[in-house]
């Protein structure tokens, strides 16, 4: 699987937390990505959030 620069950066930021997220590869699952126009895209609590985020930002958005 090839990874875009933003997705690679996001995976590096998440590090050990990466396993906590349900990550979809749109090249393998295009039907799951119809609502995605940029990556990475997060769907958190019904909200669509686009862009590389820190763990702290994801915690704040998700309420964790």
PDBQT receptor file of N, H, CA, C and O in Angstrom, charges set to zero:
ATOM      1  N   UNK A   1       0.844  -1.175   0.000  1.00  0.00    +0.000 N 
ATOM      2  CA  UNK A   1       0.000   0.000   0.000  1.00  0.00    +0.000 C 
ATOM      3  C   UNK A   1       0.886   1.234   0.000  1.00  0.00    +0.000 C 
ATOM      4  O   UNK A   1       1.800   1.346   0.817  1.00  0.00    +0.000 OA
ATOM      5  N   UNK A   2       0.623   2.147  -0.900  1.00  0.00    +0.000 N 
ATOM      6  H   UNK A   2      -0.120   2.055  -1.564  1.00  0.00    +0.000 HD
ATOM      7  CA  UNK A   2       1.350   3.411  -0.911  1.00  0.00    +0.000 C 
ATOM      8  C   UNK A   2       0.623   4.370   0.025  1.00  0.00    +0.000 C 
ATOM      9  O   UNK A   2      -0.593   4.295   0.195  1.00  0.00    +0.000 OA
ATOM     10  N   UNK A   3       1.380   5.255   0.615  1.00  0.00    +0.000 N 
ATOM     11  H   UNK A   3       2.368   5.316   0.477  1.00  0.00    +0.000 HD
ATOM     12  CA  UNK A   3       0.804   6.186   1.576  1.00  0.00    +0.000 C 
ATOM     13  C   UNK A   3       1.177   7.609   1.191  1.00  0.00    +0.000 C 
ATOM     14  O   UNK A   3       2.334   7.891   0.877  1.00  0.00    +0.000 OA
ATOM     15  N   UNK A   4       0.189   8.507   1.216  1.00  0.00    +0.000 N 
ATOM     16  H   UNK A   4      -0.750   8.278   1.471  1.00  0.00    +0.000 HD
ATOM     17  CA  UNK A   4       0.471   9.906   0.911  1.00  0.00    +0.000 C 
ATOM     18  C   UNK A   4       1.273  10.524   2.053  1.00  0.00    +0.000 C 
ATOM     19  O   UNK A   4       1.319   9.980   3.156  1.00  0.00    +0.000 OA
ATOM     20  N   UNK A   5       1.892  11.647   1.782  1.00  0.00    +0.000 N 
ATOM     21  H   UNK A   5       1.854  12.090   0.886  1.00  0.00    +0.000 HD
ATOM     22  CA  UNK A   5       2.708  12.320   2.789  1.00  0.00    +0.000 C 
ATOM     23  C   UNK A   5       1.945  12.683   4.046  1.00  0.00    +0.000 C 
ATOM     24  O   UNK A   5       2.450  12.506   5.155  1.00  0.00    +0.000 OA
ATOM     25  N   UNK A   6       0.722  13.194   3.881  1.00  0.00    +0.000 N 
ATOM     26  H   UNK A   6       0.312  13.338   2.980  1.00  0.00    +0.000 HD
ATOM     27  CA  UNK A   6      -0.083  13.580   5.047  1.00  0.00    +0.000 C 
ATOM     28  C   UNK A   6      -0.457  12.362   5.878  1.00  0.00    +0.000 C 
ATOM     29  O   UNK A   6      -0.428  12.409   7.108  1.00  0.00    +0.000 OA
ATOM     30  N   UNK A   7      -0.808  11.276   5.206  1.00  0.00    +0.000 N 
ATOM     31  H   UNK A   7      -0.832  11.238   4.207  1.00  0.00    +0.000 HD
ATOM     32  CA  UNK A   7      -1.175  10.056   5.939  1.00  0.00    +0.000 C 
ATOM     33  C   UNK A   7       0.039   9.471   6.661  1.00  0.00    +0.000 C 
ATOM     34  O   UNK A   7      -0.078   8.983   7.785  1.00  0.00    +0.000 OA
ATOM     35  N   UNK A   8       1.186   9.520   6.021  1.00  0.00    +0.000 N 
ATOM     36  H   UNK A   8       1.282   9.917   5.108  1.00  0.00    +0.000 HD
ATOM     37  CA  UNK A   8       2.412   9.038   6.655  1.00  0.00    +0.000 C 
ATOM     38  C   UNK A   8       2.721   9.867   7.894  1.00  0.00    +0.000 C 
ATOM     39  O   UNK A   8       3.069   9.323   8.942  1.00  0.00    +0.000 OA
ATOM     40  N   UNK A   9       2.593  11.193   7.770  1.00  0.00    +0.000 N 
ATOM     41  H   UNK A   9       2.311  11.635   6.919  1.00  0.00    +0.000 HD
ATOM     42  CA  UNK A   9       2.829  12.079   8.910  1.00  0.00    +0.000 C 
ATOM     43  C   UNK A   9       1.856  11.780  10.038  1.00  0.00    +0.000 C 
ATOM     44  O   UNK A   9       2.242  11.762  11.207  1.00  0.00    +0.000 OA
ATOM     45  N   UNK A  10       0.580  11.541   9.688  1.00  0.00    +0.000 N 
ATOM     46  H   UNK A  10       0.266  11.556   8.739  1.00  0.00    +0.000 HD
ATOM     47  CA  UNK A  10      -0.425  11.246  10.711  1.00  0.00    +0.000 C 
ATOM     48  C   UNK A  10      -0.101   9.946  11.431  1.00  0.00    +0.000 C 
ATOM     49  O   UNK A  10      -0.227   9.864  12.653  1.00  0.00    +0.000 OA
ATOM     50  N   UNK A  11       0.312   8.939  10.691  1.00  0.00    +0.000 N 
ATOM     51  H   UNK A  11       0.415   9.005   9.698  1.00  0.00    +0.000 HD
ATOM     52  CA  UNK A  11       0.672   7.655  11.300  1.00  0.00    +0.000 C 
ATOM     53  C   UNK A  11       1.864   7.810  12.226  1.00  0.00    +0.000 C 
ATOM     54  O   UNK A  11       1.911   7.174  13.279  1.00  0.00    +0.000 OA
ATOM     55  N   UNK A  12       2.828   8.643  11.857  1.00  0.00    +0.000 N 
ATOM     56  H   UNK A  12       2.789   9.160  11.002  1.00  0.00    +0.000 HD
ATOM     57  CA  UNK A  12       3.990   8.895  12.720  1.00  0.00    +0.000 C 
ATOM     58  C   UNK A  12       3.575   9.612  13.994  1.00  0.00    +0.000 C 
ATOM     59  O   UNK A  12       4.091   9.305  15.069  1.00  0.00    +0.000 OA
ATOM     60  N   UNK A  13       2.650  10.564  13.894  1.00  0.00    +0.000 N 
ATOM     61  H   UNK A  13       2.231  10.813  13.020  1.00  0.00    +0.000 HD
ATOM     62  CA  UNK A  13       2.163  11.296  15.073  1.00  0.00    +0.000 C 
ATOM     63  C   UNK A  13       1.438  10.348  16.020  1.00  0.00    +0.000 C 
ATOM     64  O   UNK A  13       1.631  10.409  17.234  1.00  0.00    +0.000 OA
ATOM     65  N   UNK A  14       0.607   9.476  15.468  1.00  0.00    +0.000 N 
ATOM     66  H   UNK A  14       0.449   9.427  14.481  1.00  0.00    +0.000 HD
ATOM     67  CA  UNK A  14      -0.183   8.570  16.308  1.00  0.00    +0.000 C 
ATOM     68  C   UNK A  14       0.674   7.496  16.953  1.00  0.00    +0.000 C 
ATOM     69  O   UNK A  14       0.392   7.064  18.071  1.00  0.00    +0.000 OA
ATOM     70  N   UNK A  15       1.712   7.066  16.264  1.00  0.00    +0.000 N 
ATOM     71  H   UNK A  15       1.941   7.418  15.356  1.00  0.00    +0.000 HD
ATOM     72  CA  UNK A  15       2.633   6.079  16.825  1.00  0.00    +0.000 C 
ATOM     73  C   UNK A  15       1.921   4.911  17.475  1.00  0.00    +0.000 C 
ATOM     74  O   UNK A  15       1.196   4.169  16.812  1.00  0.00    +0.000 OA
ATOM     75  N   UNK A  16       2.127   4.747  18.776  1.00  0.00    +0.000 N 
ATOM     76  H   UNK A  16       2.716   5.350  19.315  1.00  0.00    +0.000 HD
ATOM     77  CA  UNK A  16       1.568   3.618  19.514  1.00  0.00    +0.000 C 
ATOM     78  C   UNK A  16       0.036   3.655  19.594  1.00  0.00    +0.000 C 
ATOM     79  O   UNK A  16      -0.592   2.634  19.873  1.00  0.00    +0.000 OA
ATOM     80  N   UNK A  17      -0.562   4.814  19.354  1.00  0.00    +0.000 N 
ATOM     81  H   UNK A  17      -0.053   5.644  19.127  1.00  0.00    +0.000 HD
ATOM     82  CA  UNK A  17      -2.022   4.935  19.408  1.00  0.00    +0.000 C 
ATOM     83  C   UNK A  17      -2.691   4.499  18.106  1.00  0.00    +0.000 C 
ATOM     84  O   UNK A  17      -3.915   4.379  18.055  1.00  0.00    +0.000 OA
ATOM     85  N   UNK A  18      -1.913   4.262  17.060  1.00  0.00    +0.000 N 
ATOM     86  H   UNK A  18      -0.919   4.360  17.102  1.00  0.00    +0.000 HD
ATOM     87  CA  UNK A  18      -2.436   3.929  15.742  1.00  0.00    +0.000 C 
ATOM     88  C   UNK A  18      -3.409   2.753  15.790  1.00  0.00    +0.000 C 
ATOM     89  O   UNK A  18      -4.410   2.748  15.074  1.00  0.00    +0.000 OA
ATOM     90  N   UNK A  19      -3.128   1.779  16.610  1.00  0.00    +0.000 N 
ATOM     91  H   UNK A  19      -2.315   1.783  17.192  1.00  0.00    +0.000 HD
ATOM     92  CA  UNK A  19      -3.978   0.587  16.690  1.00  0.00    +0.000 C 
ATOM     93  C   UNK A  19      -5.369   0.879  17.261  1.00  0.00    +0.000 C 
ATOM     94  O   UNK A  19      -6.262   0.040  17.143  1.00  0.00    +0.000 OA
ATOM     95  N   UNK A  20      -5.569   2.031  17.867  1.00  0.00    +0.000 N 
ATOM     96  H   UNK A  20      -4.844   2.712  17.963  1.00  0.00    +0.000 HD
ATOM     97  CA  UNK A  20      -6.863   2.375  18.451  1.00  0.00    +0.000 C 
ATOM     98  C   UNK A  20      -7.863   2.890  17.420  1.00  0.00    +0.000 C 
ATOM     99  O   UNK A  20      -9.047   3.038  17.724  1.00  0.00    +0.000 OA
ATOM    100  N   UNK A  21      -7.392   3.166  16.200  1.00  0.00    +0.000 N 
ATOM    101  H   UNK A  21      -6.430   3.046  15.953  1.00  0.00    +0.000 HD
ATOM    102  CA  UNK A  21      -8.237   3.768  15.186  1.00  0.00    +0.000 C 
ATOM    103  C   UNK A  21      -8.603   2.774  14.098  1.00  0.00    +0.000 C 
ATOM    104  O   UNK A  21      -7.810   1.900  13.747  1.00  0.00    +0.000 OA
ATOM    105  N   UNK A  22      -9.800   2.915  13.573  1.00  0.00    +0.000 N 
ATOM    106  H   UNK A  22     -10.444   3.625  13.858  1.00  0.00    +0.000 HD
ATOM    107  CA  UNK A  22     -10.256   2.119  12.445  1.00  0.00    +0.000 C 
ATOM    108  C   UNK A  22      -9.828   2.847  11.176  1.00  0.00    +0.000 C 
ATOM    109  O   UNK A  22     -10.462   3.821  10.768  1.00  0.00    +0.000 OA
ATOM    110  N   UNK A  23      -8.758   2.375  10.558  1.00  0.00    +0.000 N 
ATOM    111  H   UNK A  23      -8.243   1.584  10.890  1.00  0.00    +0.000 HD
ATOM    112  CA  UNK A  23      -8.189   3.047   9.400  1.00  0.00    +0.000 C 
ATOM    113  C   UNK A  23      -8.577   2.302   8.132  1.00  0.00    +0.000 C 
ATOM    114  O   UNK A  23      -8.406   1.087   8.033  1.00  0.00    +0.000 OA
ATOM    115  N   UNK A  24      -9.099   3.042   7.171  1.00  0.00    +0.000 N 
ATOM    116  H   UNK A  24      -9.238   4.029   7.251  1.00  0.00    +0.000 HD
ATOM    117  CA  UNK A  24      -9.523   2.464   5.900  1.00  0.00    +0.000 C 
ATOM    118  C   UNK A  24      -8.605   2.943   4.792  1.00  0.00    +0.000 C 
ATOM    119  O   UNK A  24      -8.331   4.138   4.672  1.00  0.00    +0.000 OA
ATOM    120  N   UNK A  25      -8.134   2.013   3.988  1.00  0.00    +0.000 N 
ATOM    121  H   UNK A  25      -8.357   1.043   4.086  1.00  0.00    +0.000 HD
ATOM    122  CA  UNK A  25      -7.341   2.350   2.806  1.00  0.00    +0.000 C 
ATOM    123  C   UNK A  25      -8.316   2.520   1.648  1.00  0.00    +0.000 C 
ATOM    124  O   UNK A  25      -8.917   1.549   1.188  1.00  0.00    +0.000 OA
ATOM    125  N   UNK A  26      -8.472   3.746   1.183  1.00  0.00    +0.000 N 
ATOM    126  H   UNK A  26      -7.984   4.535   1.556  1.00  0.00    +0.000 HD
ATOM    127  CA  UNK A  26      -9.465   4.039   0.142  1.00  0.00    +0.000 C 
ATOM    128  C   UNK A  26      -9.150   3.377  -1.191  1.00  0.00    +0.000 C 
ATOM    129  O   UNK A  26     -10.049   3.181  -2.008  1.00  0.00    +0.000 OA
ATOM    130  N   UNK A  27      -7.891   3.030  -1.424  1.00  0.00    +0.000 N 
ATOM    131  H   UNK A  27      -7.160   3.190  -0.761  1.00  0.00    +0.000 HD
ATOM    132  CA  UNK A  27      -7.570   2.330  -2.670  1.00  0.00    +0.000 C 
ATOM    133  C   UNK A  27      -8.087   0.898  -2.623  1.00  0.00    +0.000 C 
ATOM    134  O   UNK A  27      -8.375   0.302  -3.660  1.00  0.00    +0.000 OA
ATOM    135  N   UNK A  28      -8.203   0.353  -1.427  1.00  0.00    +0.000 N 
ATOM    136  H   UNK A  28      -7.969   0.838  -0.584  1.00  0.00    +0.000 HD
ATOM    137  CA  UNK A  28      -8.711  -1.006  -1.260  1.00  0.00    +0.000 C 
ATOM    138  C   UNK A  28     -10.211  -1.039  -0.977  1.00  0.00    +0.000 C 
ATOM    139  O   UNK A  28     -10.865  -2.042  -1.262  1.00  0.00    +0.000 OA
ATOM    140  N   UNK A  29     -10.759   0.024  -0.428  1.00  0.00    +0.000 N 
ATOM    141  H   UNK A  29     -10.227   0.839  -0.196  1.00  0.00    +0.000 HD
ATOM    142  CA  UNK A  29     -12.167   0.106  -0.038  1.00  0.00    +0.000 C 
ATOM    143  C   UNK A  29     -12.799   1.409  -0.530  1.00  0.00    +0.000 C 
ATOM    144  O   UNK A  29     -13.236   2.221   0.285  1.00  0.00    +0.000 OA
ATOM    145  N   UNK A  30     -12.856   1.624  -1.842  1.00  0.00    +0.000 N 
ATOM    146  H   UNK A  30     -12.501   0.965  -2.504  1.00  0.00    +0.000 HD
ATOM    147  CA  UNK A  30     -13.357   2.913  -2.341  1.00  0.00    +0.000 C 
ATOM    148  C   UNK A  30     -14.794   3.221  -1.945  1.00  0.00    +0.000 C 
ATOM    149  O   UNK A  30     -15.156   4.392  -1.831  1.00  0.00    +0.000 OA
ATOM    150  N   UNK A  31     -15.617   2.210  -1.735  1.00  0.00    +0.000 N 
ATOM    151  H   UNK A  31     -15.323   1.259  -1.829  1.00  0.00    +0.000 HD
ATOM    152  CA  UNK A  31     -17.008   2.445  -1.346  1.00  0.00    +0.000 C 
ATOM    153  C   UNK A  31     -17.115   3.100   0.023  1.00  0.00    +0.000 C 
ATOM    154  O   UNK A  31     -18.102   3.779   0.304  1.00  0.00    +0.000 OA
ATOM    155  N   UNK A  32     -16.128   2.909   0.870  1.00  0.00    +0.000 N 
ATOM    156  H   UNK A  32     -15.326   2.357   0.642  1.00  0.00    +0.000 HD
ATOM    157  CA  UNK A  32     -16.139   3.505   2.206  1.00  0.00    +0.000 C 
ATOM    158  C   UNK A  32     -15.639   4.953   2.191  1.00  0.00    +0.000 C 
ATOM    159  O   UNK A  32     -15.681   5.642   3.211  1.00  0.00    +0.000 OA
ATOM    160  N   UNK A  33     -15.172   5.401   1.038  1.00  0.00    +0.000 N 
ATOM    161  H   UNK A  33     -15.138   4.841   0.210  1.00  0.00    +0.000 HD
ATOM    162  CA  UNK A  33     -14.519   6.699   0.970  1.00  0.00    +0.000 C 
ATOM    163  C   UNK A  33     -15.261   7.715   0.117  1.00  0.00    +0.000 C 
ATOM    164  O   UNK A  33     -14.684   8.724  -0.286  1.00  0.00    +0.000 OA
ATOM    165  N   UNK A  34     -16.513   7.465  -0.157  1.00  0.00    +0.000 N 
ATOM    166  H   UNK A  34     -16.982   6.645   0.170  1.00  0.00    +0.000 HD
ATOM    167  CA  UNK A  34     -17.293   8.361  -1.020  1.00  0.00    +0.000 C 
ATOM    168  C   UNK A  34     -17.374   9.776  -0.461  1.00  0.00    +0.000 C 
ATOM    169  O   UNK A  34     -17.456  10.733  -1.231  1.00  0.00    +0.000 OA
ATOM    170  N   UNK A  35     -17.353   9.929   0.848  1.00  0.00    +0.000 N 
ATOM    171  H   UNK A  35     -17.286   9.151   1.473  1.00  0.00    +0.000 HD
ATOM    172  CA  UNK A  35     -17.485  11.230   1.511  1.00  0.00    +0.000 C 
ATOM    173  C   UNK A  35     -16.143  11.921   1.745  1.00  0.00    +0.000 C 
ATOM    174  O   UNK A  35     -16.092  12.974   2.380  1.00  0.00    +0.000 OA
ATOM    175  N   UNK A  36     -15.067  11.342   1.241  1.00  0.00    +0.000 N 
ATOM    176  H   UNK A  36     -15.108  10.486   0.725  1.00  0.00    +0.000 HD
ATOM    177  CA  UNK A  36     -13.734  11.852   1.534  1.00  0.00    +0.000 C 
ATOM    178  C   UNK A  36     -13.150  12.554   0.318  1.00  0.00    +0.000 C 
ATOM    179  O   UNK A  36     -13.038  11.964  -0.757  1.00  0.00    +0.000 OA
ATOM    180  N   UNK A  37     -12.777  13.823   0.495  1.00  0.00    +0.000 N 
ATOM    181  H   UNK A  37     -12.868  14.302   1.368  1.00  0.00    +0.000 HD
ATOM    182  CA  UNK A  37     -12.177  14.584  -0.598  1.00  0.00    +0.000 C 
ATOM    183  C   UNK A  37     -10.717  14.928  -0.315  1.00  0.00    +0.000 C 
ATOM    184  O   UNK A  37     -10.001  15.377  -1.210  1.00  0.00    +0.000 OA
ATOM    185  N   UNK A  38     -10.271  14.718   0.932  1.00  0.00    +0.000 N 
ATOM    186  H   UNK A  38     -10.853  14.354   1.659  1.00  0.00    +0.000 HD
ATOM    187  CA  UNK A  38      -8.890  14.982   1.323  1.00  0.00    +0.000 C 
ATOM    188  C   UNK A  38      -8.516  14.006   2.432  1.00  0.00    +0.000 C 
ATOM    189  O   UNK A  38      -9.384  13.498   3.143  1.00  0.00    +0.000 OA
ATOM    190  N   UNK A  39      -7.235  13.752   2.572  1.00  0.00    +0.000 N 
ATOM    191  H   UNK A  39      -6.530  14.165   1.995  1.00  0.00    +0.000 HD
ATOM    192  CA  UNK A  39      -6.772  12.832   3.600  1.00  0.00    +0.000 C 
ATOM    193  C   UNK A  39      -5.691  13.482   4.444  1.00  0.00    +0.000 C 
ATOM    194  O   UNK A  39      -4.968  14.358   3.970  1.00  0.00    +0.000 OA
ATOM    195  N   UNK A  40      -5.581  13.056   5.694  1.00  0.00    +0.000 N 
ATOM    196  H   UNK A  40      -6.169  12.344   6.080  1.00  0.00    +0.000 HD
ATOM    197  CA  UNK A  40      -6.499  12.148   6.368  1.00  0.00    +0.000 C 
ATOM    198  C   UNK A  40      -7.817  12.842   6.707  1.00  0.00    +0.000 C 
ATOM    199  O   UNK A  40      -7.862  14.050   6.941  1.00  0.00    +0.000 OA
ATOM    200  N   UNK A  41      -8.870  12.059   6.727  1.00  0.00    +0.000 N 
ATOM    201  H   UNK A  41      -8.833  11.078   6.537  1.00  0.00    +0.000 HD
ATOM    202  CA  UNK A  41     -10.203  12.517   7.126  1.00  0.00    +0.000 C 
ATOM    203  C   UNK A  41     -10.644  11.688   8.313  1.00  0.00    +0.000 C 
ATOM    204  O   UNK A  41     -10.532  10.462   8.311  1.00  0.00    +0.000 OA
ATOM    205  N   UNK A  42     -11.139  12.364   9.315  1.00  0.00    +0.000 N 
ATOM    206  H   UNK A  42     -11.230  13.360   9.317  1.00  0.00    +0.000 HD
ATOM    207  CA  UNK A  42     -11.612  11.713  10.535  1.00  0.00    +0.000 C 
ATOM    208  C   UNK A  42     -13.119  11.881  10.621  1.00  0.00    +0.000 C 
ATOM    209  O   UNK A  42     -13.644  12.946  10.299  1.00  0.00    +0.000 OA
ATOM    210  N   UNK A  43     -13.815  10.843  11.052  1.00  0.00    +0.000 N 
ATOM    211  H   UNK A  43     -13.388   9.978  11.314  1.00  0.00    +0.000 HD
ATOM    212  CA  UNK A  43     -15.241  10.927  11.368  1.00  0.00    +0.000 C 
ATOM    213  C   UNK A  43     -15.345  10.647  12.857  1.00  0.00    +0.000 C 
ATOM    214  O   UNK A  43     -15.227   9.503  13.297  1.00  0.00    +0.000 OA
ATOM    215  N   UNK A  44     -15.568  11.707  13.628  1.00  0.00    +0.000 N 
ATOM    216  H   UNK A  44     -15.664  12.636  13.271  1.00  0.00    +0.000 HD
ATOM    217  CA  UNK A  44     -15.574  11.604  15.085  1.00  0.00    +0.000 C 
ATOM    218  C   UNK A  44     -16.875  12.180  15.610  1.00  0.00    +0.000 C 
ATOM    219  O   UNK A  44     -17.185  13.350  15.384  1.00  0.00    +0.000 OA
ATOM    220  N   UNK A  45     -17.636  11.349  16.314  1.00  0.00    +0.000 N 
ATOM    221  H   UNK A  45     -17.384  10.399  16.497  1.00  0.00    +0.000 HD
ATOM    222  CA  UNK A  45     -18.905  11.783  16.901  1.00  0.00    +0.000 C 
ATOM    223  C   UNK A  45     -19.797  12.474  15.879  1.00  0.00    +0.000 C 
ATOM    224  O   UNK A  45     -20.430  13.484  16.186  1.00  0.00    +0.000 OA
ATOM    225  N   UNK A  46     -19.849  11.938  14.677  1.00  0.00    +0.000 N 
ATOM    226  H   UNK A  46     -19.335  11.118  14.428  1.00  0.00    +0.000 HD
ATOM    227  CA  UNK A  46     -20.697  12.485  13.634  1.00  0.00    +0.000 C 
ATOM    228  C   UNK A  46     -20.134  13.702  12.922  1.00  0.00    +0.000 C 
ATOM    229  O   UNK A  46     -20.775  14.246  12.022  1.00  0.00    +0.000 OA
ATOM    230  N   UNK A  47     -18.949  14.132  13.312  1.00  0.00    +0.000 N 
ATOM    231  H   UNK A  47     -18.428  13.690  14.042  1.00  0.00    +0.000 HD
ATOM    232  CA  UNK A  47     -18.313  15.302  12.709  1.00  0.00    +0.000 C 
ATOM    233  C   UNK A  47     -17.202  14.854  11.757  1.00  0.00    +0.000 C 
ATOM    234  O   UNK A  47     -16.451  13.929  12.064  1.00  0.00    +0.000 OA
ATOM    235  N   UNK A  48     -17.106  15.505  10.619  1.00  0.00    +0.000 N 
ATOM    236  H   UNK A  48     -17.717  16.257  10.370  1.00  0.00    +0.000 HD
ATOM    237  CA  UNK A  48     -16.050  15.227   9.649  1.00  0.00    +0.000 C 
ATOM    238  C   UNK A  48     -14.924  16.221   9.883  1.00  0.00    +0.000 C 
ATOM    239  O   UNK A  48     -15.132  17.432   9.801  1.00  0.00    +0.000 OA
ATOM    240  N   UNK A  49     -13.733  15.713  10.172  1.00  0.00    +0.000 N 
ATOM    241  H   UNK A  49     -13.564  14.730  10.239  1.00  0.00    +0.000 HD
ATOM    242  CA  UNK A  49     -12.566  16.530  10.463  1.00  0.00    +0.000 C 
ATOM    243  C   UNK A  49     -11.474  16.162   9.458  1.00  0.00    +0.000 C 
ATOM    244  O   UNK A  49     -11.115  14.991   9.335  1.00  0.00    +0.000 OA
ATOM    245  N   UNK A  50     -10.953  17.143   8.749  1.00  0.00    +0.000 N 
ATOM    246  H   UNK A  50     -11.245  18.094   8.849  1.00  0.00    +0.000 HD
ATOM    247  CA  UNK A  50      -9.965  16.886   7.707  1.00  0.00    +0.000 C 
ATOM    248  C   UNK A  50      -8.603  17.429   8.119  1.00  0.00    +0.000 C 
ATOM    249  O   UNK A  50      -8.499  18.529   8.662  1.00  0.00    +0.000 OA
ATOM    250  N   UNK A  51      -7.575  16.656   7.859  1.00  0.00    +0.000 N 
ATOM    251  H   UNK A  51      -7.660  15.762   7.418  1.00  0.00    +0.000 HD
ATOM    252  CA  UNK A  51      -6.210  17.118   8.063  1.00  0.00    +0.000 C 
ATOM    253  C   UNK A  51      -5.460  16.362   9.134  1.00  0.00    +0.000 C 
ATOM    254  O   UNK A  51      -6.046  15.652   9.951  1.00  0.00    +0.000 OA
ATOM    255  N   UNK A  52      -4.157  16.529   9.113  1.00  0.00    +0.000 N 
ATOM    256  H   UNK A  52      -3.681  17.106   8.449  1.00  0.00    +0.000 HD
ATOM    257  CA  UNK A  52      -3.281  15.904  10.102  1.00  0.00    +0.000 C 
ATOM    258  C   UNK A  52      -3.571  16.535  11.453  1.00  0.00    +0.000 C 
ATOM    259  O   UNK A  52      -3.635  17.758  11.573  1.00  0.00    +0.000 OA
ATOM    260  N   UNK A  53      -3.746  15.707  12.458  1.00  0.00    +0.000 N 
ATOM    261  H   UNK A  53      -3.695  14.713  12.360  1.00  0.00    +0.000 HD
ATOM    262  CA  UNK A  53      -4.070  16.175  13.815  1.00  0.00    +0.000 C 
ATOM    263  C   UNK A  53      -3.129  15.559  14.832  1.00  0.00    +0.000 C 
ATOM    264  O   UNK A  53      -2.640  14.446  14.639  1.00  0.00    +0.000 OA
ATOM    265  N   UNK A  54      -2.877  16.272  15.901  1.00  0.00    +0.000 N 
ATOM    266  H   UNK A  54      -3.274  17.177  16.058  1.00  0.00    +0.000 HD
ATOM    267  CA  UNK A  54      -2.084  15.721  16.999  1.00  0.00    +0.000 C 
ATOM    268  C   UNK A  54      -2.986  14.826  17.846  1.00  0.00    +0.000 C 
ATOM    269  O   UNK A  54      -4.210  14.870  17.731  1.00  0.00    +0.000 OA
ATOM    270  N   UNK A  55      -2.365  14.023  18.690  1.00  0.00    +0.000 N 
ATOM    271  H   UNK A  55      -1.370  13.988  18.784  1.00  0.00    +0.000 HD
ATOM    272  CA  UNK A  55      -3.140  13.186  19.600  1.00  0.00    +0.000 C 
ATOM    273  C   UNK A  55      -3.995  14.077  20.499  1.00  0.00    +0.000 C 
ATOM    274  O   UNK A  55      -5.152  13.756  20.770  1.00  0.00    +0.000 OA
ATOM    275  N   UNK A  56      -3.440  15.179  20.955  1.00  0.00    +0.000 N 
ATOM    276  H   UNK A  56      -2.501  15.440  20.735  1.00  0.00    +0.000 HD
ATOM    277  CA  UNK A  56      -4.178  16.112  21.801  1.00  0.00    +0.000 C 
ATOM    278  C   UNK A  56      -5.411  16.687  21.097  1.00  0.00    +0.000 C 
ATOM    279  O   UNK A  56      -6.480  16.804  21.698  1.00  0.00    +0.000 OA
ATOM    280  N   UNK A  57      -5.254  17.041  19.831  1.00  0.00    +0.000 N 
ATOM    281  H   UNK A  57      -4.386  16.946  19.343  1.00  0.00    +0.000 HD
ATOM    282  CA  UNK A  57      -6.395  17.568  19.076  1.00  0.00    +0.000 C 
ATOM    283  C   UNK A  57      -7.467  16.501  18.908  1.00  0.00    +0.000 C 
ATOM    284  O   UNK A  57      -8.654  16.795  19.042  1.00  0.00    +0.000 OA
ATOM    285  N   UNK A  58      -7.071  15.280  18.621  1.00  0.00    +0.000 N 
ATOM    286  H   UNK A  58      -6.106  15.041  18.513  1.00  0.00    +0.000 HD
ATOM    287  CA  UNK A  58      -8.044  14.195  18.464  1.00  0.00    +0.000 C 
ATOM    288  C   UNK A  58      -8.758  13.912  19.780  1.00  0.00    +0.000 C 
ATOM    289  O   UNK A  58      -9.957  13.633  19.792  1.00  0.00    +0.000 OA
ATOM    290  N   UNK A  59      -8.031  13.982  20.875  1.00  0.00    +0.000 N 
ATOM    291  H   UNK A  59      -7.057  14.208  20.866  1.00  0.00    +0.000 HD
ATOM    292  CA  UNK A  59      -8.654  13.787  22.192  1.00  0.00    +0.000 C 
ATOM    293  C   UNK A  59      -9.683  14.873  22.473  1.00  0.00    +0.000 C 
ATOM    294  O   UNK A  59     -10.767  14.595  22.986  1.00  0.00    +0.000 OA
ATOM    295  N   UNK A  60      -9.338  16.112  22.136  1.00  0.00    +0.000 N 
ATOM    296  H   UNK A  60      -8.458  16.338  21.719  1.00  0.00    +0.000 HD
ATOM    297  CA  UNK A  60     -10.253  17.226  22.363  1.00  0.00    +0.000 C 
ATOM    298  C   UNK A  60     -11.502  17.090  21.496  1.00  0.00    +0.000 C 
ATOM    299  O   UNK A  60     -12.618  17.264  21.987  1.00  0.00    +0.000 OA
ATOM    300  N   UNK A  61     -11.327  16.782  20.219  1.00  0.00    +0.000 N 
ATOM    301  H   UNK A  61     -10.421  16.640  19.820  1.00  0.00    +0.000 HD
ATOM    302  CA  UNK A  61     -12.465  16.649  19.293  1.00  0.00    +0.000 C 
ATOM    303  C   UNK A  61     -13.375  15.504  19.728  1.00  0.00    +0.000 C 
ATOM    304  O   UNK A  61     -14.599  15.617  19.663  1.00  0.00    +0.000 OA
ATOM    305  N   UNK A  62     -12.774  14.407  20.171  1.00  0.00    +0.000 N 
ATOM    306  H   UNK A  62     -11.779  14.316  20.224  1.00  0.00    +0.000 HD
ATOM    307  CA  UNK A  62     -13.557  13.216  20.532  1.00  0.00    +0.000 C 
ATOM    308  C   UNK A  62     -14.124  13.264  21.945  1.00  0.00    +0.000 C 
ATOM    309  O   UNK A  62     -15.025  12.498  22.286  1.00  0.00    +0.000 OA
ATOM    310  N   UNK A  63     -13.595  14.164  22.760  1.00  0.00    +0.000 N 
ATOM    311  H   UNK A  63     -12.863  14.787  22.483  1.00  0.00    +0.000 HD
ATOM    312  CA  UNK A  63     -14.055  14.247  24.142  1.00  0.00    +0.000 C 
ATOM    313  C   UNK A  63     -13.417  13.213  25.044  1.00  0.00    +0.000 C 
ATOM    314  O   UNK A  63     -13.913  12.970  26.144  1.00  0.00    +0.000 OA
ATOM    315  N   UNK A  64     -12.346  12.607  24.613  1.00  0.00    +0.000 N 
ATOM    316  H   UNK A  64     -11.943  12.805  23.720  1.00  0.00    +0.000 HD
ATOM    317  CA  UNK A  64     -11.638  11.601  25.439  1.00  0.00    +0.000 C 
ATOM    318  C   UNK A  64     -10.666  12.261  26.377  1.00  0.00    +0.000 C 
ATOM    319  O   UNK A  64      -9.986  11.578  27.143  1.00  0.00    +0.000 OA
TER     320      UNK A  64
